[in-house]
Amino acid sequence: MKLAVQEQLLPGRSLQEKFAFALDAGFDAIELRGKGDFHFAGRLTELKRARADGVVMPTVCVDMPHFIGDFDPAKRKDAIQQLRSQLTVIAELGGIGVMTPASWGQFSRRLPPFEPPRSPDEDREVLAEALGILGEHAHRNGVLIMLEPLNRYENHMVNTLAEAVSYCSMDSIRIVGDTYHMNIEEDDPCRALIDAAPYLAHMQISESNRNQPGTGHLDWGAQLATLDAVGYDGYLALECRLRGEPEIVLPQTAAFIRKYL
């Protein structure tokens, strides 16, 4: 397994400077963030230059105001177009793929009014349609679209790894595990990882409190040993808040995780 860190967590004015810091801190790659309004495609020259300089950028985490599961058809359509563009860009960079949740911050069944304006069957139809479009585009470009489950307070449609797996209708659609969300939603995180292993393309890591690993109560030894046992050889990408300055916290975090690898 290899370690990545999201670009916004790294000090530095350029991707080259950020990557140099990441390597010194004990990481192997940078995870990019894909904003809307075709901002990510607008970075193509910057990204190609960084790749030519040896910066490793295998994955993109969507960073948009609306998503493929939005209740508004126009916003869903835009999210699909944005993700198609991001898939094209990451393919040009020789990367793995782009990840997205069904939605974020749109609705929670745990908060009033408790019942969303769309039925579960309608939710599934909307998500399956969007992922089918994105899966076809990903396949043509030789990359993956990866669905990430979020916890019940951030999303009402896809909360567990098993629910995400149910949408993997083609080889170019895979799933992302996130240790923070899994801590809330999975009855047994290790069992969930074992069951989802054939579809697991990527992992994001943070603590039970959403800060850096080592500041909460997650059993890192058990979860990382499980990933090793099922043959997972992808990235562990740090996506969290930092409790402390990055110059101090990031090397400590990389060392903390590597002692389990």
N, C-alpha and C positions, 0 to 999 in steps of 0.2 A: 504494500500500500504506500501511496505517496501523499505528501501534505501540500495543500494549496491554501491560499489566504485571499480573501476578497480585496479588490484593489483599493476600496475606500478606507480600509484599515491601515494601509501602508503609508509611511512618510515618503516624501519624494515628489518632485515636480513633474516627472515623466514616468512612463511605464518602465523605461530602462532603469531609472533611479530606484523605483519601487521594487523592481525585480532584484537588483543588486542587494538591496536591504533584505528582501525576503530570503534570498539564498544565504546571506550571512546569518540570518535569524534561525535557519534550519528548515525552511520550506523549499518545495520543489517547483511551484508554479503559482500563477496568479489566476484567480477566478474573476472574470469580468462582470460588469453590471450592464444590462441592456435597457436603457431608457426608451421612452416612447418618442413619437414624432420623428421617427427614422433617425434619431440621434446616433444610434449605434452604427448605422450604415455611414453616417457622416464622419465617423471616426476611422473609416477604412484605411486611409493613408497613414494615419498615426499607428494603427494596429499592424499594418504590413511592415512599416519601418521597425516597429518593436520586434516583430517576429524575425526580421532579417538580422536584428542585433542579438538574437538568441533568447528573447523573452518567451517563456512557455505559458500559453494561455489556452487551456483545453476546453473550458466551459464558460457559459454565460448564464447568469442568474437574472431573470427578468426584473425590471425595476420600473414598472409602469403604473399609472393611476387607475387603470381598469384592465380586466382580464377576460379570458375566453369563456368564462361562466357568467358574465355580467347579465343582469336582467334586461338591459337595454340592447336591442339587436344591433344598433349602430356602433355601440362600444364593443360588442363582441366581434363584429366585423373588423373594426380597427385593430383590436388585439391580435386577431389572426393575421392580418396584413403585417403588423409590426413583427410578429414572431416569424413569419415567413422570411422577412428581410433579415432578421437576426440569424436564422438558420443558414441563409445564403452566405452571410459574412463569416460566420464561424467555420463554414465549409471552406471558404477561400483561405482561411488561416490554418487549415489542417486540423481543426479541433474536433472534439467529441460531440458536442451538441449544446442545446439550449434547454433550460429548465423553467417551468412555470407551475404555479398552483392553479386550481380551477378558478379561484378568485381570492382576494384578500381584503378583509375589512368591509365586505359588502353586507354580510348577514350572519347572525349567529342564532341558532335555536336555543341557546342558553340565556339570551337577553330579550327583553320585550322588542317587538310584539310576538316573538317565539315561533310564529308560523310564517315562512317565506311566501312570496307571491307566486311561486312556481312549485308544482308538485315534484316529488322525487323522480317520477318517470320523466317529467319534462326536463328536470336537471340533467338526467342521464342522456336524454336525446341531444340536448344542447352540447354537452361536453363530448359525447361520442362523435358528433358531426365535426366539431372543431378539431379534435385530435385526429380524425380521419384525414381532414384536409392537410393538417400539419405533418402527419405521418407520411403521407404521399410525397410532400415536398422534401421532407427530411430524407426519405429513401432515395429520391432523385439526386440529392446532393451528398449522399454518403455520410450523413450525420444522424443524430438522434434528437427527437423531442422527448423531454423527460418530465413526467407529471409528479409534482411534489405534494404529498398530503400535508395539510396544516391542522393545527389544533382547533377544537370546537368553538373557541372564542374568536377565531380569526376567519373561519370558513365553515360553511354548513354542508358542503357537498362531498368533499373527499378528505377524510380525517385519518385513515389508517393505511398502512402499506397494502393490506389485502384489498381495500377498496380501490386503490390506485392500480393494482395489478389487474383488476377486472376490466380496465380500459385498454390493456395492452393487446390490441386486436391485430397488430402487425409488428414485425421485428424492429421497425424504426421508432416504435413507441415504447419507452421504458420508464422506470420510476426512480425517484430520488428519496433516500431516507434522510431525515433530519433528527438528530438526537434530542433536540429540545422539544419538538412536536411529539416525537415518539414517547418521551417521558410522560406526557400528558395523556396520550391516546391509546398506547399499546398496553394490554394487560401484562404481556411478557415481551419486552423488546427483543430479547435474544431469539425467542421462538418466532417472532414476527420476521426477523431478519432471515432466519433459516427458511421459512415458508416462501418469502419473497425473493430469495436469492437468484433464481433464474432470470428475474426481470430487473434486478437491481443494477443500475448503471452508474450511480453516483451517490456519495454521502456528504452531507453537510454536518458540521460538528459545532456544538456549543453546549453549555452547561444547562442544568435544570432551571437556573435562574436567568438564562439567556446571556450570561457573561462568558468569559473564556473558560475552557475546560480546566478543572482543578479548583474552581471556586464554589462548586455546588455538591450535589450528592449522587451524581450518576456513577454507575459501576463501569468505569472505562475498561478495566481489565476484562470483564465478562463480555461486553459488547464488541470490543476489538478482537478478542479471541474468537468470538462467534464469526465475525467477518472473515478472519483468517481461515477458520475451519470450513466455511462454505466456498472458499476459493476466491473471495473478492480481492481483486488486485487493482482497483481504481483509486480515485483520489478521495481524500478526506479534506474537505474544504472548510476552512474556518469562516463561519458566518455568525457573528456575535457582537455584543457590546464589549468594549474593553474596560476593565476595572483597573485603571492605571495608564501610564504613558506607553504608547506602542513600542518605543525604543527599549523599554524594560519588559513589558508584558509579552510581546510576541516571541522573543527568544525563549522566555520561560515556558510559554504555552507549547511551542514546538518540542522542547525538551521533555515536557510533561507527557505529551502524546507518544513521542518516540520510545519512551521507556516501556511502553506496552506493545510495540510493534516487533 
